Amino acid sequence: MSSWAGQTAGQIAAAVRAKTVTPREVAEEHLARIELLDARVGAFRRIRAREALAEAEALATHPDLARLPLAGVPVAVKDNLPVRGESTRNGSAATPDTPAAEDHPTVARLRAAGAIVVGLTNVPELCVFGTTDGVHGTARNPWDTSRTAGGSSGGSAAAVAAGMVPLALGNDGMGSLRIPAANCGVLGFKPGDGVVPRELGGGWFGLSENGPLATTVADARLMLSVLSGAPQRPAAGTDRLRIAVSVRSPLAGVPVTKAWRTAALEAGKALTGAGHQVEDADPPYPLWLGASALAHWTAGTHVDARALDRTRLARRTRTHAALGRRSLARVERGEGRARLRTLLEPFFEDHDILLTPALARRGPAAAAWHERGWLRNVSANTRYSPLTPVWNLTGWPALSVPFGVLSSGLPCAVQLVAAPHREGELLDLATTLESLRPWRRHAPTP
C-alpha cells in the first residue's frame, strides 16, 4: 500500500493543509489503487481519473486551504446522487445517460470542504435490493470476493473497505448504508430525519437518508459534520448510558444466527466493563412490521420507476414496482410510521441506546441476483437483513460498527440505534467500542 492510499481522511486533510503533500499526489495514489483493485472488487461504475486530477490541481491553489476540513480527501459517491457533469444511472439501463447540471447538496458540501470526487459507485437497480449487481457491474466484498458487498451502497462500502478511498457517500432507505458496511467491515451511519439533505425527489417518502461510510469513528464524525453543515463536536466523555441489548429479529419468523447474536452480546459485555448500564431488553416490535416495511419498500420503487421505460428494467424491479402501486396511497398517508414511532418511543425513554446485531447472517454470494426472480431476491434480503428497516420507518439514527470476525474470516458488526437528535451519542459509543475492540480498517490486499 502506498503512503497515502489507506490513510484516514483526517490524516490526509491535515497533511494537505500543512502542504506536506499535494492534493494531486493524494489523488494519484488513490487512483492507482483503484486501477489495481477494482477489476476484482467492482466498486465503481465510473472512475473520474482525468477530472479528479484536474480538480486536485485546482484545489492546490485554493486561497484558504487551511480552513478546509476535507482538504484533498478522495471520496466516492453513490451513483444515485447527482454529480455535476456526470450521468446518474442508479444501477439501471432505463435511466438516461445525461450529465447532471448540478451537484446534489451533499456532494456540493463535500466539494466545498475540499474533497475530490474520484468516482461513482455501483448500486443495484434503483437501489432496491441488498446485493449490488446489475447491468453496470457487480460490487464484491473485498474480504471475500465470492460474497456480495451488500446493498444498495455496496460499491461505496467496497471502495472504502478496499482502501480505494478513505470516505464514501451513500444512502440508506431500508439499511442500504448499514448492510454493506456490516458486510465489508466499515462504519455506515444513517443519520436521523432532517440532519443531512435528503435525496432529490423525497427519498422513499422520507425513509432514505444520506450518510457516510468510513473506517474510523473520527472520519465518520468528520464527514457527518460536513454533510450536515453543523460544527464537528469532539468525542464526549464517558457519561454512563442506559444501553439495551436485543438479539431478537424485528421480523417474526426470521432468525438471527449465533455468530451475529454473540457479537451483540459480547459488545454489551464490553460496554458494561466500560461503565455503562447494560441490560437485555427487546423493543416491542409489532407483528405487522414486516408488512409495513414491504409496503414502503415497494411503493418507493413504484415512484422511482414510473417515469422509466419498464421494458428496460430487470424483472425483479418491475415486480417490486408493480406491487408498490397497490400500497402507494396508504404509504403516502404515513399512518403506519406514526403508529410505529408511538409504539417504540417509550422504549427509548427507558434506554439511551439500543444495541443489536447488524445483520442476521453473512451476505449472500456475489451473483447475478438481478437475473433471478423477485421472491428469491426478497427472501434472501429478508433472511440476512431483518434488523435495519425498522429504523428507516421511524426515521431515527442508526449506525453499523465493526465488531469481531466470523469463522469464515469475514467481518462481523453490531448496530447502534438512538432516538432523534442523538447522533453524537451514537458516535461517542462507537468510539468506545473502537477503543475496546479495534478492527482492521481494510481488507487484505491480494
The 8 nearest C-alpha neighbors of each residue, nearest first, counted from 0:
[[1, 4, 2, 5, 444, 32, 3, 162],
 [2, 0, 4, 3, 28, 5, 32, 29],
 [1, 3, 4, 0, 5, 6, 28, 25],
 [4, 2, 6, 1, 5, 25, 28, 11],
 [5, 3, 29, 1, 6, 28, 2, 162],
 [4, 6, 162, 3, 7, 165, 0, 163],
 [7, 5, 3, 4, 10, 11, 8, 165],
 [8, 6, 10, 9, 165, 11, 5, 218],
 [7, 9, 11, 10, 165, 72, 218, 12],
 [8, 10, 12, 7, 11, 13, 218, 69],
 [11, 9, 7, 13, 8, 12, 14, 6],
 [10, 12, 8, 14, 13, 9, 15, 72],
 [11, 13, 70, 15, 69, 9, 14, 10],
 [14, 12, 16, 10, 11, 15, 17, 9],
 [13, 15, 17, 19, 11, 16, 12, 20],
 [16, 14, 18, 12, 20, 17, 13, 21],
 [15, 17, 65, 13, 18, 14, 64, 12],
 [16, 18, 14, 15, 19, 13, 65, 20],
 [19, 17, 15, 20, 16, 14, 21, 13],
 [18, 20, 14, 17, 15, 21, 16, 13],
 [21, 19, 18, 15, 14, 24, 22, 25],
 [20, 22, 24, 23, 15, 18, 25, 59],
 [23, 21, 71, 55, 25, 24, 26, 59],
 [22, 24, 55, 26, 21, 25, 56, 52],
 [25, 23, 27, 21, 26, 22, 28, 20],
 [24, 26, 22, 28, 23, 27, 3, 29],
 [25, 27, 23, 29, 24, 28, 30, 22],
 [28, 26, 30, 24, 25, 29, 23, 31],
 [27, 29, 31, 25, 30, 26, 4, 24],
 [30, 28, 32, 4, 26, 31, 27, 163],
 [29, 31, 33, 27, 32, 28, 26, 34],
 [32, 30, 34, 28, 29, 33, 27, 35],
 [31, 33, 35, 29, 34, 30, 163, 36],
 [32, 34, 30, 37, 36, 163, 35, 31],
 [33, 35, 31, 32, 36, 37, 30, 38],
 [36, 34, 32, 33, 31, 37, 38, 39],
 [37, 35, 33, 39, 38, 34, 32, 40],
 [36, 38, 40, 41, 39, 33, 34, 42],
 [37, 39, 36, 41, 40, 34, 35, 33],
 [38, 40, 37, 36, 41, 144, 139, 141],
 [41, 39, 37, 139, 42, 38, 138, 141],
 [42, 40, 138, 37, 137, 43, 38, 39],
 [41, 43, 154, 138, 158, 120, 40, 157],
 [44, 42, 120, 121, 45, 119, 41, 154],
 [43, 45, 121, 120, 119, 135, 46, 136],
 [46, 44, 119, 43, 118, 47, 120, 121],
 [45, 47, 118, 48, 117, 43, 119, 44],
 [48, 46, 118, 117, 50, 51, 49, 45],
 [49, 47, 51, 50, 46, 52, 117, 30],
 [50, 48, 52, 51, 47, 53, 54, 46],
 [51, 49, 53, 47, 52, 48, 54, 117],
 [52, 50, 54, 48, 117, 53, 49, 47],
 [51, 53, 55, 49, 54, 50, 23, 56],
 [52, 54, 56, 50, 55, 51, 57, 49],
 [55, 53, 57, 51, 56, 52, 58, 50],
 [56, 54, 52, 23, 58, 22, 57, 53],
 [57, 55, 53, 59, 54, 58, 23, 52],
 [58, 56, 54, 55, 59, 60, 53, 61],
 [57, 59, 55, 61, 60, 56, 54, 22],
 [58, 60, 56, 57, 61, 22, 55, 21],
 [59, 61, 58, 57, 62, 56, 64, 63],
 [62, 60, 58, 64, 63, 59, 57, 113],
 [63, 61, 64, 60, 65, 59, 58, 66],
 [62, 64, 65, 61, 66, 67, 60, 16],
 [63, 65, 61, 66, 67, 16, 62, 70],
 [64, 66, 16, 63, 67, 17, 70, 68],
 [65, 67, 64, 63, 68, 16, 70, 112],
 [66, 68, 112, 70, 113, 64, 69, 65],
 [69, 67, 112, 70, 66, 12, 113, 221],
 [70, 68, 113, 112, 114, 12, 72, 67],
 [69, 71, 113, 12, 67, 72, 68, 114],
 [70, 72, 22, 114, 113, 12, 115, 69],
 [71, 73, 114, 69, 70, 115, 8, 12],
 [74, 72, 115, 164, 114, 116, 117, 26],
 [75, 73, 116, 166, 167, 164, 115, 117],
 [74, 76, 167, 118, 116, 117, 119, 168],
 [77, 75, 168, 119, 167, 120, 78, 118],
 [78, 76, 120, 169, 119, 79, 168, 155],
 [79, 77, 119, 89, 120, 80, 87, 76],
 [78, 80, 89, 77, 87, 81, 88, 126],
 [81, 79, 78, 103, 77, 82, 87, 198],
 [82, 80, 103, 102, 87, 99, 83, 79],
 [83, 81, 102, 85, 99, 84, 103, 80],
 [82, 84, 101, 102, 99, 100, 85, 81],
 [83, 85, 98, 99, 82, 100, 86, 101],
 [86, 84, 98, 82, 99, 83, 87, 81],
 [85, 87, 98, 97, 96, 99, 88, 84],
 [88, 86, 78, 79, 81, 89, 85, 80],
 [87, 89, 90, 94, 91, 86, 78, 79],
 [90, 88, 79, 125, 78, 91, 87, 124],
 [89, 91, 124, 123, 122, 88, 125, 135],
 [92, 90, 124, 93, 89, 88, 94, 134],
 [91, 93, 94, 311, 134, 312, 90, 88],
 [92, 94, 311, 91, 308, 307, 312, 95],
 [93, 95, 88, 92, 91, 96, 307, 89],
 [96, 94, 97, 93, 88, 86, 87, 92],
 [95, 97, 86, 94, 98, 88, 87, 85],
 [96, 98, 86, 95, 99, 85, 87, 84],
 [99, 97, 86, 85, 84, 100, 96, 83],
 [98, 100, 83, 84, 101, 85, 86, 81],
 [99, 101, 83, 84, 98, 102, 82, 81],
 [102, 100, 83, 99, 103, 82, 81, 84],
 [103, 101, 82, 83, 81, 107, 106, 104],
 [102, 104, 81, 106, 105, 80, 107, 82],
 [105, 103, 107, 106, 102, 108, 196, 197],
 [106, 104, 108, 107, 103, 226, 109, 196],
 [105, 107, 109, 103, 108, 104, 102, 110],
 [106, 108, 104, 110, 105, 109, 102, 111],
 [109, 107, 111, 105, 106, 110, 226, 104],
 [110, 108, 106, 112, 114, 111, 107, 105],
 [109, 111, 114, 113, 107, 112, 108, 106],
 [110, 112, 108, 113, 109, 107, 114, 67],
 [111, 113, 67, 109, 69, 110, 68, 114],
 [114, 112, 70, 69, 110, 111, 67, 71],
 [113, 115, 72, 110, 69, 71, 109, 70],
 [114, 116, 73, 72, 74, 117, 71, 51],
 [117, 115, 74, 75, 118, 73, 51, 114],
 [118, 116, 47, 51, 75, 74, 115, 73],
 [117, 119, 46, 47, 75, 45, 116, 76],
 [120, 118, 76, 45, 78, 77, 43, 44],
 [121, 119, 43, 154, 77, 44, 78, 155],
 [120, 122, 154, 44, 43, 42, 78, 138],
 [121, 123, 90, 131, 151, 126, 152, 153],
 [124, 122, 131, 126, 90, 132, 151, 133],
 [123, 125, 90, 91, 126, 89, 127, 122],
 [124, 126, 89, 127, 90, 123, 91, 303],
 [127, 125, 123, 151, 124, 122, 128, 89],
 [126, 128, 125, 124, 123, 151, 300, 129],
 [127, 129, 130, 151, 126, 150, 123, 380],
 [128, 130, 150, 149, 151, 380, 131, 175],
 [131, 129, 149, 150, 128, 147, 132, 151],
 [132, 130, 123, 150, 122, 138, 153, 137],
 [133, 131, 137, 123, 136, 138, 130, 367],
 [132, 134, 135, 136, 369, 123, 137, 90],
 [133, 135, 136, 91, 92, 90, 132, 124],
 [136, 134, 133, 44, 90, 121, 137, 91],
 [137, 135, 133, 132, 134, 41, 138, 121],
 [136, 138, 132, 41, 131, 139, 133, 121],
 [139, 137, 41, 42, 154, 131, 148, 40],
 [140, 138, 148, 147, 144, 40, 146, 141],
 [139, 141, 148, 144, 147, 142, 143, 146],
 [142, 140, 143, 144, 161, 442, 40, 139],
 [141, 143, 442, 140, 409, 144, 183, 443],
 [144, 142, 140, 145, 141, 146, 409, 139],
 [143, 145, 139, 140, 146, 141, 142, 40],
 [144, 146, 143, 365, 364, 147, 139, 140],
 [147, 145, 364, 365, 144, 140, 143, 363],
 [146, 148, 365, 139, 149, 140, 364, 363],
 [147, 149, 140, 139, 153, 179, 138, 157],
 [150, 148, 179, 130, 153, 129, 147, 178],
 [151, 149, 129, 153, 130, 152, 131, 175],
 [150, 152, 175, 126, 153, 122, 129, 123],
 [153, 151, 150, 155, 169, 175, 176, 154],
 [154, 152, 150, 149, 148, 156, 151, 179],
 [153, 155, 42, 121, 120, 157, 138, 156],
 [154, 156, 158, 152, 153, 167, 157, 120],
 [157, 155, 153, 159, 158, 154, 180, 179],
 [156, 158, 160, 154, 159, 155, 42, 140],
 [159, 157, 163, 155, 161, 156, 42, 160],
 [158, 160, 162, 164, 156, 161, 157, 165],
 [161, 159, 441, 157, 162, 158, 442, 183],
 [160, 162, 158, 159, 163, 442, 441, 141],
 [163, 161, 5, 159, 164, 160, 441, 4],
 [162, 164, 158, 33, 161, 29, 32, 159],
 [165, 163, 159, 162, 166, 74, 73, 158],
 [164, 166, 8, 159, 7, 213, 162, 5],
 [167, 165, 213, 74, 164, 212, 159, 75],
 [168, 166, 75, 212, 74, 155, 76, 211],
 [167, 169, 76, 211, 77, 210, 75, 212],
 [170, 168, 77, 152, 210, 209, 176, 211],
 [171, 169, 209, 208, 210, 176, 175, 207],
 [170, 172, 175, 176, 207, 174, 208, 173],
 [207, 171, 173, 206, 174, 175, 391, 208],
 [174, 172, 388, 175, 171, 391, 387, 207],
 [173, 175, 387, 171, 177, 178, 176, 388],
 [174, 176, 171, 151, 150, 152, 178, 177],
 [177, 175, 171, 187, 174, 152, 170, 178],
 [176, 178, 187, 180, 399, 174, 179, 175],
 [177, 179, 181, 180, 174, 175, 176, 149],
 [180, 178, 149, 182, 153, 181, 150, 148],
 [179, 181, 185, 177, 187, 183, 178, 182],
 [182, 180, 412, 178, 179, 184, 183, 177],
 [183, 181, 179, 180, 184, 148, 362, 178],
 [182, 184, 180, 181, 185, 140, 160, 179],
 [185, 183, 410, 401, 181, 180, 182, 160],
 [186, 184, 180, 214, 183, 213, 401, 160],
 [187, 185, 400, 213, 212, 399, 180, 214],
 [186, 188, 212, 177, 180, 176, 399, 398],
 [187, 189, 398, 210, 211, 190, 397, 399],
 [188, 190, 397, 210, 396, 398, 208, 171],
 [191, 189, 396, 188, 194, 210, 397, 208],
 [192, 190, 396, 395, 394, 194, 419, 193],
 [191, 193, 394, 194, 395, 190, 208, 419],
 [192, 194, 195, 191, 196, 197, 190, 208],
 [193, 195, 227, 192, 191, 190, 196, 420],
 [194, 196, 227, 193, 226, 197, 209, 208],
 [197, 195, 105, 104, 198, 194, 193, 209],
 [198, 196, 208, 209, 195, 199, 202, 201],
 [197, 199, 202, 201, 200, 196, 80, 209],
 [198, 200, 201, 197, 202, 103, 80, 196],
 [199, 201, 202, 198, 203, 197, 303, 204],
 [200, 202, 204, 199, 205, 203, 198, 197],
 [201, 203, 207, 198, 205, 204, 200, 206],
 [202, 204, 299, 206, 205, 201, 207, 172],
 [205, 203, 201, 202, 206, 299, 331, 207],
 [204, 206, 202, 203, 207, 201, 208, 192],
 [207, 205, 391, 172, 203, 204, 392, 202],
 [172, 208, 206, 202, 171, 205, 203, 170],
 [209, 207, 170, 171, 197, 189, 210, 190],
 [210, 208, 170, 169, 197, 195, 171, 189],
 [209, 211, 189, 169, 170, 188, 168, 208],
 [212, 210, 168, 188, 219, 167, 187, 222],
 [211, 213, 187, 167, 186, 166, 168, 156],
 [214, 212, 166, 186, 219, 215, 185, 218],
 [213, 215, 185, 440, 186, 216, 218, 165],
 [216, 214, 218, 217, 213, 219, 186, 440],
 [215, 217, 219, 218, 430, 220, 426, 429],
 [216, 218, 220, 215, 219, 221, 9, 430],
 [217, 219, 221, 215, 220, 216, 213, 8],
 [220, 218, 216, 222, 213, 221, 217, 211],
 [219, 221, 217, 223, 218, 222, 216, 224],
 [222, 220, 218, 224, 219, 223, 217, 231],
 [221, 223, 225, 219, 224, 220, 218, 226],
 [224, 222, 226, 220, 225, 221, 227, 219],
 [223, 225, 231, 227, 229, 221, 222, 226],
 [224, 226, 228, 222, 223, 227, 108, 109],
 [227, 225, 223, 224, 228, 105, 195, 108],
 [228, 226, 195, 224, 229, 225, 194, 223],
 [227, 229, 225, 226, 224, 230, 108, 195],
 [228, 230, 224, 227, 231, 225, 226, 223],
 [231, 229, 224, 232, 228, 225, 227, 221],
 [230, 232, 224, 229, 233, 221, 220, 225],
 [231, 233, 230, 234, 423, 224, 220, 235],
 [234, 232, 235, 231, 220, 217, 427, 423],
 [233, 235, 427, 232, 236, 426, 430, 423],
 [236, 234, 233, 427, 237, 238, 232, 424],
 [235, 237, 238, 234, 427, 239, 233, 431],
 [236, 238, 239, 235, 274, 273, 427, 275],
 [239, 237, 236, 240, 275, 235, 274, 427],
 [240, 238, 275, 237, 274, 276, 241, 273],
 [239, 241, 275, 242, 276, 351, 238, 352],
 [240, 242, 276, 350, 351, 277, 275, 352],
 [243, 241, 277, 352, 350, 353, 240, 351],
 [242, 244, 353, 278, 280, 279, 277, 354],
 [245, 243, 279, 354, 280, 355, 353, 278],
 [246, 244, 281, 355, 247, 280, 279, 354],
 [245, 247, 260, 355, 356, 248, 244, 263],
 [246, 248, 245, 249, 281, 255, 254, 355],
 [247, 249, 250, 386, 254, 255, 385, 253],
 [250, 248, 284, 386, 247, 251, 385, 389],
 [251, 249, 248, 289, 253, 385, 252, 288],
 [250, 252, 253, 249, 286, 248, 289, 254],
 [251, 253, 254, 250, 248, 249, 382, 255],
 [252, 254, 251, 250, 382, 248, 255, 385],
 [255, 253, 248, 252, 256, 359, 382, 247],
 [254, 256, 359, 248, 260, 257, 360, 259],
 [257, 255, 359, 258, 259, 360, 254, 260],
 [256, 258, 260, 259, 261, 255, 262, 359],
 [259, 257, 261, 260, 256, 262, 405, 360],
 [258, 260, 262, 261, 356, 257, 256, 359],
 [261, 259, 257, 263, 246, 262, 258, 356],
 [260, 262, 264, 258, 259, 263, 257, 265],
 [261, 263, 259, 265, 260, 264, 266, 258],
 [262, 264, 266, 356, 260, 261, 265, 355],
 [265, 263, 267, 261, 266, 262, 268, 260],
 [266, 264, 268, 262, 267, 263, 261, 269],
 [265, 267, 269, 263, 268, 264, 262, 270],
 [266, 268, 264, 270, 265, 269, 271, 263],
 [267, 269, 271, 265, 266, 270, 272, 264],
 [270, 268, 266, 272, 271, 267, 265, 273],
 [271, 269, 273, 267, 272, 268, 275, 266],
 [272, 270, 268, 275, 273, 274, 269, 277],
 [271, 273, 269, 270, 274, 268, 275, 267],
 [274, 272, 270, 271, 275, 269, 431, 237],
 [273, 275, 271, 272, 239, 270, 276, 237],
 [276, 274, 239, 271, 240, 270, 273, 277],
 [275, 277, 241, 240, 242, 271, 239, 274],
 [278, 276, 242, 271, 243, 275, 241, 267],
 [279, 277, 243, 244, 280, 242, 276, 241],
 [278, 280, 244, 243, 245, 281, 277, 242],
 [279, 281, 243, 245, 244, 278, 282, 353],
 [280, 282, 245, 283, 247, 279, 244, 243],
 [281, 283, 284, 346, 280, 343, 245, 249],
 [284, 282, 285, 281, 343, 342, 346, 249],
 [283, 285, 282, 249, 286, 288, 343, 250],
 [286, 284, 287, 288, 283, 339, 249, 342],
 [285, 287, 288, 251, 284, 289, 250, 290],
 [286, 288, 285, 290, 289, 291, 284, 250],
 [289, 287, 291, 285, 286, 290, 292, 250],
 [290, 288, 292, 291, 287, 250, 293, 286],
 [291, 289, 293, 287, 292, 288, 294, 286],
 [290, 292, 294, 288, 289, 293, 287, 295],
 [291, 293, 289, 295, 294, 290, 296, 288],
 [294, 292, 296, 290, 291, 295, 297, 289],
 [295, 293, 291, 292, 297, 296, 326, 298],
 [296, 294, 298, 292, 293, 297, 299, 330],
 [297, 295, 293, 299, 294, 298, 292, 300],
 [296, 298, 323, 300, 319, 299, 294, 295],
 [323, 299, 297, 301, 295, 327, 300, 296],
 [298, 300, 203, 302, 301, 297, 296, 295],
 [299, 301, 303, 320, 297, 298, 302, 304],
 [302, 300, 320, 298, 304, 323, 299, 303],
 [301, 303, 299, 300, 304, 305, 298, 320],
 [304, 302, 300, 301, 305, 299, 125, 306],
 [305, 303, 301, 307, 302, 306, 300, 320],
 [304, 306, 302, 307, 303, 301, 309, 308],
 [305, 307, 304, 308, 303, 302, 309, 94],
 [308, 306, 304, 305, 309, 93, 94, 303],
 [307, 309, 310, 311, 93, 306, 312, 304],
 [310, 308, 312, 311, 307, 317, 93, 304],
 [309, 311, 308, 312, 313, 93, 317, 307],
 [310, 312, 93, 309, 308, 92, 313, 91],
 [313, 311, 309, 310, 93, 316, 317, 314],
 [314, 312, 316, 315, 317, 369, 311, 370],
 [313, 315, 317, 316, 318, 312, 372, 373],
 [314, 316, 373, 318, 317, 313, 372, 319],
 [317, 315, 319, 313, 314, 318, 320, 312],
 [318, 316, 314, 320, 319, 315, 321, 312],
 [317, 319, 321, 315, 316, 320, 322, 314],
 [318, 320, 316, 322, 297, 317, 321, 315],
 [321, 319, 301, 323, 300, 317, 322, 318],
 [322, 320, 318, 323, 324, 319, 317, 301],
 [323, 321, 319, 320, 324, 325, 297, 318],
 [298, 322, 324, 297, 320, 301, 325, 321],
 [323, 325, 327, 321, 322, 326, 301, 298],
 [326, 324, 323, 327, 322, 321, 328, 298],
 [327, 325, 323, 329, 324, 294, 328, 330],
 [326, 328, 330, 298, 324, 329, 325, 323],
 [329, 327, 331, 330, 326, 332, 325, 324],
 [330, 328, 332, 326, 331, 327, 333, 334],
 [331, 329, 327, 332, 333, 328, 295, 326],
 [330, 332, 328, 333, 329, 327, 204, 334],
 [331, 333, 330, 329, 334, 328, 335, 327],
 [334, 332, 331, 330, 336, 335, 337, 329],
 [333, 335, 337, 336, 332, 338, 330, 329],
 [336, 334, 338, 337, 333, 339, 291, 330],
 [337, 335, 339, 338, 334, 333, 392, 393],
 [336, 338, 334, 340, 339, 335, 341, 333],
 [337, 339, 335, 341, 336, 340, 334, 342],
 [340, 338, 336, 342, 341, 337, 335, 343],
 [341, 339, 343, 337, 342, 338, 393, 344],
 [340, 342, 338, 339, 344, 343, 337, 345],
 [343, 341, 339, 340, 344, 338, 283, 345],
 [342, 344, 340, 346, 341, 345, 339, 283],
 [343, 345, 347, 346, 341, 340, 342, 348],
 [346, 344, 348, 347, 343, 349, 342, 341],
 [345, 347, 349, 344, 348, 343, 282, 350],
 [348, 346, 350, 349, 344, 345, 351, 418],
 [347, 349, 345, 346, 350, 344, 351, 418],
 [348, 350, 347, 346, 345, 351, 241, 344],
 [351, 349, 347, 241, 348, 352, 242, 243],
 [352, 350, 241, 242, 347, 240, 417, 349],
 [353, 351, 242, 417, 350, 416, 243, 354],
 [352, 354, 243, 416, 415, 242, 244, 417],
 [355, 353, 244, 415, 414, 243, 245, 352],
 [356, 354, 414, 245, 246, 263, 413, 244],
 [355, 357, 413, 263, 259, 358, 414, 260],
 [356, 358, 413, 414, 412, 399, 355, 181],
 [359, 357, 384, 356, 360, 383, 386, 259],
 [358, 360, 255, 383, 256, 384, 259, 385],
 [361, 359, 383, 358, 256, 362, 259, 255],
 [362, 360, 363, 383, 182, 359, 358, 409],
 [361, 363, 147, 182, 146, 149, 360, 383],
 [364, 362, 146, 147, 365, 361, 379, 130],
 [363, 365, 146, 147, 366, 145, 362, 144],
 [366, 364, 147, 146, 145, 139, 363, 367],
 [365, 367, 368, 364, 132, 147, 137, 146],
 [366, 368, 369, 370, 132, 133, 371, 365],
 [367, 369, 371, 370, 366, 132, 376, 130],
 [368, 370, 367, 371, 133, 313, 132, 315],
 [371, 369, 368, 367, 372, 313, 314, 315],
 [372, 370, 368, 369, 373, 375, 376, 367],
 [371, 373, 375, 315, 374, 376, 370, 314],
 [372, 374, 315, 376, 375, 377, 318, 371],
 [375, 373, 377, 376, 372, 378, 315, 379],
 [374, 376, 378, 372, 373, 377, 379, 371],
 [377, 375, 373, 379, 374, 378, 380, 372],
 [376, 378, 380, 374, 379, 375, 381, 373],
 [377, 379, 375, 381, 376, 380, 374, 382],
 [380, 378, 376, 382, 377, 381, 375, 383],
 [381, 379, 377, 378, 382, 383, 129, 384],
 [380, 382, 378, 384, 385, 379, 383, 377],
 [383, 381, 379, 380, 384, 253, 378, 385],
 [382, 384, 359, 360, 381, 380, 358, 385],
 [383, 385, 358, 381, 386, 359, 380, 382],
 [384, 386, 381, 387, 250, 248, 383, 382],
 [387, 385, 384, 249, 248, 388, 358, 357],
 [386, 388, 174, 389, 385, 390, 173, 384],
 [389, 387, 173, 391, 390, 174, 386, 392],
 [388, 390, 392, 391, 387, 393, 386, 292],
 [391, 389, 393, 392, 388, 395, 394, 387],
 [392, 390, 394, 206, 388, 393, 389, 173],
 [393, 391, 389, 390, 394, 336, 206, 388],
 [392, 394, 390, 391, 395, 340, 336, 389],
 [395, 393, 391, 192, 392, 191, 390, 206],
 [394, 396, 191, 419, 393, 390, 418, 417],
 [397, 395, 191, 190, 189, 417, 416, 422],
 [398, 396, 416, 189, 415, 188, 190, 395],
 [397, 399, 188, 415, 414, 187, 189, 400],
 [398, 400, 414, 177, 187, 186, 413, 357],
 [399, 401, 186, 412, 413, 414, 402, 398],
 [402, 400, 412, 184, 411, 185, 413, 181],
 [403, 401, 412, 411, 413, 400, 262, 436],
 [402, 404, 411, 410, 401, 262, 412, 405],
 [403, 405, 410, 411, 409, 408, 406, 402],
 [404, 406, 407, 408, 409, 411, 410, 258],
 [407, 405, 408, 404, 409, 258, 410, 411],
 [406, 408, 405, 409, 404, 410, 143, 361],
 [409, 407, 405, 406, 404, 410, 142, 143],
 [408, 410, 405, 407, 404, 142, 411, 143],
 [411, 409, 404, 184, 405, 403, 182, 183],
 [410, 412, 404, 403, 402, 405, 401, 181],
 [413, 411, 401, 402, 181, 400, 357, 399],
 [412, 414, 357, 356, 400, 399, 355, 263],
 [413, 415, 399, 357, 355, 398, 356, 354],
 [414, 416, 354, 398, 397, 353, 399, 425],
 [417, 415, 397, 353, 352, 396, 398, 354],
 [418, 416, 352, 396, 421, 351, 353, 395],
 [417, 419, 395, 421, 347, 420, 396, 416],
 [420, 418, 395, 421, 191, 396, 417, 192],
 [419, 421, 422, 418, 191, 396, 423, 395],
 [422, 420, 423, 424, 419, 417, 418, 425],
 [421, 423, 425, 424, 420, 396, 426, 190],
 [424, 422, 426, 421, 425, 427, 232, 420],
 [425, 423, 427, 426, 421, 422, 428, 417],
 [426, 424, 422, 428, 423, 427, 429, 415],
 [425, 427, 429, 423, 424, 428, 430, 422],
 [428, 426, 424, 430, 429, 425, 234, 423],
 [427, 429, 431, 425, 430, 426, 424, 432],
 [428, 430, 426, 432, 431, 427, 433, 425],
 [431, 429, 433, 427, 428, 432, 216, 426],
 [430, 432, 428, 434, 429, 433, 435, 427],
 [433, 431, 435, 429, 434, 430, 436, 428],
 [432, 434, 437, 430, 436, 431, 435, 429],
 [435, 433, 431, 432, 436, 437, 430, 429],
 [434, 436, 432, 433, 431, 437, 269, 270],
 [435, 437, 433, 434, 432, 438, 402, 403],
 [438, 436, 433, 434, 435, 439, 432, 402],
 [439, 437, 440, 436, 401, 402, 433, 403],
 [438, 440, 441, 437, 442, 184, 214, 401],
 [441, 439, 214, 438, 160, 442, 185, 184],
 [442, 440, 160, 161, 439, 162, 443, 214],
 [441, 443, 142, 161, 141, 160, 444, 440],
 [444, 442, 445, 441, 142, 161, 141, 439],
 [443, 445, 442, 161, 0, 441, 36, 141],
 [444, 443, 36, 442, 141, 142, 39, 35]]
